Amino acid sequence: MVTLTPSARDALTGLLVDAPEPGAGLRLQVVPGGCSGFEYSLSLEAAHDGDEVIEQDGARVILDRFSIPFLLGAELDYEESFQGAGFVINNPNATGSCGCGKSFQT
């Protein structure tokens, strides 16, 4: 399934302290769109029926049924640089991506 790096786990745990809903987690979705076919969508919300919930040391990631096959073996990381900070998905299922790096294909 999806694994979290220590930096992703720490960043997510910090975000969930102020989450708007009790039991919320980071919803990681694959949605159709972008110039390569699929995009990632990230949001903080509670799990719904049928979702897969991954918990690691207080960090919770939520995957919907559609997204699971696209994210098998993926790693969620958190990076900080001069250009900003954010979550990065290292996905072995992505066979290509667009020039902007926002969408991918399988």
Secondary structure, 3 states (H helix, E strand, C coil): CCEECHHHHHHHHHHHHCCCCCCCEEEEEEEECCCCCEEEEEEEECCCCCCEEEEECCEEEEECCCCHHHHCCCEEEEEEECCEEEEEEECCCCCEECCCCCEEEC
